[in-house]
Amino acid sequence: MSVQHTITTGLAAGALLGASLLLAPTATAAPPNPYPLGTFTCVEGSSSRTLDVSGVNLPRFPRQVGFVGGKAIVGRWMRNVDEGTLNVIEGPNGIEDISFSVDFSGPLNPGRQASTPDLSRLTPCSTGGGGISEQFTLDPGSVDQLGLDDNYVGALVTVTDTWSETVWINPVQLSKR
């Protein structure tokens, strides 16, 4: 997951990676045109296992659906934590370093989930990373998510961060993957 993606997309929508890992209606055929979304570690009781998740990029395909071993999966709830330093190279106040910490959670299908499910009945699957520094230009969504003034839109920055994504999955569906 790129740092720019974490800031520009992940903060706004739960991150494509986490929002794409996850369990839904059963499907047995491999997804069309799959691409890797990442490796997630799922903790089931006192044991854990690793899942390589793929996704598809199709119009109108639900982003919360991913595939493991050719079978569809959809998560019920997600949490994204991103912490780091935004190094402004060219911005309204010149060169500056801005620390940030973003922690948000919510349903992966907001139209169907009105309240937090009992997470103790679901299996958490997590991934994470960071330490990579990437240069990009801040867009309005990034500025909003970071709580910066609108005058930072268009600022040239680098970001060094660590991030984690946890998705809670129905253990019954997970046991069939």
VOGU-3710 file (C-alpha; in Angstrom, 3 decimals, decimal comma):
1> msvqhtittg> 0,000/0,000/0,000  1,547/3,294/-0,961  1,854/6,159/1,466  -0,041/8,448/-0,908  -2,837/5,907/-1,112  -2,953/5,712/2,684  -3,395/9,457/2,995  -5,529/10,227/-0,039  -7,768/7,181/-0,205  -7,369/5,115/2,916
11> laagallgas> -8,230/7,882/5,306  -11,408/8,749/3,468  -12,833/5,321/2,739  -11,236/2,858/5,123  -8,420/2,166/2,750  -8,919/0,129/-0,375  -6,950/-2,725/1,129  -9,084/-3,155/4,210  -12,268/-2,210/2,480  -11,603/-4,892/-0,098
21> lllaptataa> -10,719/-7,784/2,212  -13,721/-9,415/3,307  -16,644/-11,942/3,347  -19,964/-11,932/1,439  -22,088/-14,247/-0,584  -20,277/-17,462/-1,395  -18,601/-17,577/-4,768  -16,519/-20,487/-5,970  -15,168/-19,231/-9,284  -11,975/-17,232/-9,382
31> ppnpyplgtf> -12,566/-13,493/-9,716  -12,125/-11,922/-13,148  -8,841/-10,032/-13,528  -7,717/-10,403/-9,891  -4,926/-8,286/-8,413  -3,237/-8,739/-5,017  -4,646/-6,666/-2,147  -2,275/-7,931/0,510  -1,603/-10,522/3,151  -3,772/-10,527/6,268
41> tcvegsssrt> -3,229/-12,422/9,518  -6,458/-13,700/11,062  -6,565/-14,571/14,768  -8,939/-17,398/15,578  -8,925/-18,187/19,301  -5,367/-19,092/20,272  -4,231/-19,735/16,692  -3,712/-17,578/13,640  -3,448/-18,048/9,919  -2,396/-15,953/6,954
51> ldvsgvnlpr> -4,604/-15,169/3,965  -3,499/-13,705/0,642  -6,397/-11,585/-0,568  -7,051/-10,514/-4,140  -9,593/-8,139/-5,592  -11,106/-7,036/-8,845  -11,438/-3,649/-10,432  -14,837/-3,717/-12,089  -17,462/-0,989/-12,378  -20,214/-1,379/-9,767
61> fprqvgfvgg> -18,395/-4,255/-8,039  -18,624/-3,810/-4,247  -15,297/-2,635/-2,868  -15,806/-4,560/0,361  -15,581/-7,889/-1,518  -12,263/-9,685/-1,844  -11,270/-13,219/-2,789  -9,307/-15,938/-0,987  -8,615/-19,109/-2,918  -11,196/-18,108/-5,525
71> kaivgrwmrn> -13,985/-17,670/-2,947  -15,571/-14,313/-2,176  -15,166/-12,811/1,282  -16,664/-9,656/2,819  -15,891/-8,055/6,138  -18,436/-6,703/8,591  -16,393/-3,961/10,298  -13,022/-2,283/9,780  -10,515/-0,121/11,637  -7,688/1,868/10,042
81> vdegtlnvie> -4,891/3,480/12,071  -2,328/5,717/10,362  0,363/7,695/12,204  3,347/9,589/10,947  4,891/12,834/9,815  3,889/14,977/6,875  6,953/16,879/5,639  5,789/19,952/3,726  8,352/20,761/1,015  6,421/23,583/-0,627
91> gpngiedisf> 3,351/24,934/1,127  1,598/28,015/2,506  3,975/28,251/5,486  7,133/27,119/3,737  8,987/24,020/4,887  7,432/22,386/7,965  6,840/19,019/9,635  3,321/18,116/10,718  2,646/15,037/12,870  -0,625/13,217/12,298
101> svdfsgplnp> -2,580/10,393/13,805  -5,761/9,126/12,197  -7,816/6,330/13,729  -11,214/5,501/12,310  -13,533/2,543/12,164  -16,896/1,689/10,737  -19,014/-0,719/8,766  -17,736/-1,973/5,439  -21,232/-1,812/4,041  -22,701/1,328/5,668
111> grqastpdls> -26,076/0,831/3,983  -26,663/-2,461/5,802  -24,896/-1,932/9,151  -26,370/0,710/11,455  -24,462/-0,082/14,653  -21,227/-1,709/15,761  -21,548/-5,504/15,665  -20,365/-7,626/18,587  -16,720/-7,811/17,490  -16,007/-10,624/19,980
121> rltpcstggg> -18,134/-12,899/17,753  -16,118/-12,018/14,624  -12,580/-12,938/13,554  -10,105/-10,034/13,247  -7,801/-10,078/10,209  -4,998/-7,500/10,147  -2,295/-6,133/7,906  0,022/-3,155/8,160  3,208/-1,499/7,093  4,977/1,765/6,769
131> giseqftldp> 8,308/3,429/6,898  8,212/4,306/3,215  8,535/7,959/2,288  6,775/9,137/-0,848  6,403/12,594/-2,426  3,005/13,827/-3,686  0,672/16,819/-3,791  -2,100/17,162/-1,199  -5,616/17,050/-2,583  -8,775/18,387/-0,864
141> gsvdqlgldd> -9,684/14,956/0,575  -6,249/14,497/2,153  -6,297/18,000/3,617  -9,741/17,375/5,105  -8,805/13,984/6,590  -5,652/15,408/8,148  -7,539/18,381/9,593  -5,395/20,948/7,782  -6,470/24,371/6,530  -7,731/24,470/2,951
151> nyvgalvtvt> -4,668/26,524/1,970  -2,629/23,265/2,123  -4,398/21,939/-1,012  -1,695/21,727/-3,655  1,185/21,645/-1,135  4,068/19,367/-2,121  4,754/16,903/0,708  6,451/13,679/1,683  4,957/11,354/4,252  6,610/8,811/6,487
161> dtwsetvwin> 4,065/6,719/8,324  3,027/3,418/9,828  -0,431/2,034/9,227  -2,548/-0,908/10,209  -5,845/-2,194/8,918  -8,080/-4,644/10,765  -11,179/-6,197/9,262  -13,626/-8,331/11,249  -15,004/-11,348/9,383  -17,740/-13,853/10,165
171> pvqlskr> -15,825/-16,915/11,513  -18,243/-19,361/9,861  -17,488/-17,954/6,416  -13,780/-17,711/7,228  -13,679/-21,414/8,187  -14,701/-22,299/4,620  -11,772/-20,425/3,047
//
